[in-house]
Amino acid sequence: MAAAKRSLPGNGSSAVEMLNPDGTRALPAPITAGGINKPLGIAADIEGNMWVANSGFADVPCPQGSAPPLRHTASITLISSNGTSPQARRFTGGGLTAPWGVAVDGHDNVWVTNFRGQRLSEFCGNRPANCPRGTRTGQPISPSPGYGFDGLVRNTGVQIDPSGNLWVANNWKTYPFTHRNPGGYQMVAFIGLAGPLQTPLIGPPRPL
């Protein structure tokens, strides 16, 4: 994504809109290719490409106050920096169940939090030289169950600090949809798991 433009996810329309600095459309129509499906998170990589977290089920705001059955529609989508070429691509695996938060580390690899399943997912980014041998862009680095941890609950946000620590937001408790459950109140840190970044994060990530 060029510095002069920005992308916004559209949850209800299952689309991503690229905007100019004045808020006008940078493309004739929203981006809907690549399996974009009820997106909740979006993040730029080092080259300005955008990674979108496709929940596949979550409407925001939640109209019924309850979670629908989990479907096998979770994925992430890679959109090029100009929004058109190469065509948006969809990737799965790595423990994705209900992806929400997205962050790209200093190795250009992609980290995704899941609102369900108590797991964190990792994918090879646009610099495969920084990934495990033989892994290509978009392939999962984390195992099929993801990086699981009992301290995770219903996770939304994820950020990376200059030491390569991952900070994950526990947004809800296990059973959030009751009048007695106001939400979560913890942060979980994965120490040194990611490639360090320069902060504050303004624009595309910058490795240390």
N, C-alpha and C positions, 0 to 999 in steps of 0.2 A: 504494500500500500504506500503510495507516494505521500510525502508529508503534507501535501496540500489537500488530501482527501481523507475521508474516514468511512468506516463501514459500521452499520448498525444491524443487529439481528431483528427479524420480525417474527415473533412467536406465533401469533394468530394466523398469519398468512404463510408461514413456513417459507420465508424468504429473507434475503440479506440485501439491504439497500446501501449503495455507495453514494456518498454525499460530497459535494464541493464545500469549501470553507463557508460559503454564504448560505448553506443549507439546501441548495438546489441539487437535483439529481445529476450525478456524474455519468450515469448510463441511462439509456432510454427506458429501461424497465428494471425492476428488482431481479436479483439473481435467485433462481429457484432450482438450478441444476445441481447435480452431485449428491442427491439424496437429502437435501436440506429438509428437515422434518421437525417442526416445533422447536426451533433453536433457543437455547438459554444462555450460552456463553460464546464469546468471540475474542480472539487474541491475534496480534500480528507476530510474525517471525522476523528474523534478522533482515531478510530481503524484502519485507513489506507484504508478504503473502498473508492471507487470513485463514485461521483455523476456527471452525465453527463446531460447537457442541450441539448435536441433535438429540434432544431428549426422546423424541418419538412419541411422547404421551402427555407431557405437561403443558396445560394451558395456563397462561399468566394474565390476570389473576385467576386462581382456581375457582371456578364458578360454583362447584358443588360442595367444596370443603372436604373432599375425600379423594383418595388416590385410586385411579382405575387399575385394572389388572396389568401387570408388567408384560409388555410385548417385546419380541426380539427385533426391535427397530432402532436400538441405540447405535449411534455412529458418530464419526467426526468427518467434516468436509473440508478439503483444502481448496481455497480460491486464490487464483493468481493475483498479483499486485494490481493489475489493470482490470481485474474482474471478468475478463473474457478469455484469455489464452494463457496456459492451456485450460481446457474446460474443467470446471469444478469436479473434484474427485471425492469419492466416499470411501471411508475405511472403518473396519469393525475389529472386534477382538480385544485382547489386552485387559479383559475384565470389565468392559463397558456394560453398564446396566441401565443407568439413567444419567448420562453425562450432563454436567452443568457448568462448572468453572473450568477455564482453560488458561494455561500459562506456558510460555515458551522460554526455555532456559538458555544459558550461555553457550551450550553446544548445539543450539537450534532444535533440540528435541522438545516434544509436546507433552504436557502433563494435563490430565483431566480428572476432576473430581466427579464422583457419582452420588446422586441423591439417594440411591438405594444400593445395598449390598456391602457397605462398610469396606470400600476398596478405592484405591488410587490407580489410575491407568497411565502408562507411558508409551509414546509412539516415536518412531524414527522421523525426524524432521527433514528439511530440505538439504541437509549436509550429511549424507550417509556415512562419510568418513568418520564421523563422531558416533556412529551407532555400532552395535555388535557386528562382527564380521558377517557379511552376507545379507544384512538387513537393508531393505530399501525404504525410501520415503513412504510414510503412511503405514508401514508394518508395525505391529505391536512389539515393544521391548519387554513390557511387563508380561508375566505368565497369564494363561487363560483365566485364572481366578482374579487377576490383578494383584496389587500389593495390598493385602488385607491387614486389618488391624482392629482389634476390639474397641479401641478408643474412638474410632470413627463412627458417626451416627448417620445423619442425613446431610451430606456435604454440598456446599454451594461454591464458595470462592476458594481460589488457590493463588498464592504469590510466592516468588523466589527472591531471596536476599543475596547480598554480596558474598556470603559464605557458602552459597549453594544449598541453604536450608529451604525446605518447602513448608509453607504455612497454610494449613487447611482449615476452613471455617466449618464447624459443626453447627448447622443452621437450625436443625430440629432434633428433638428427641425421637426415640424409636416409634412412638405412636403420637404424631403431632396433631391429629385432627380431633381433638377434644377440647372442651372449654377449660379444662384444668391444666392444659399443657401450653404455656405461652411461647415455647420455642427453646432452642439450644443456647448454650452459653459457654462454649469452650473453643479453644484453638488447639490444633494438633500440629506438632512440628516433626518433620522427617529430616533428621540432621545429615547435612552434607550429601543428600541424594542426587541433587541436580547440578547442572553447570552454573557457576556463579554469574551474577548479573551486576551491571552498574545500576545504581539507584540514585535518585528517584527515576522510576520508569516513565519516561516521556517519549512517546513515539515507539518505533520498533525497539526490541530489546538489544542491549549492547553488552557483549561479553567482557569480562575483566581481562 
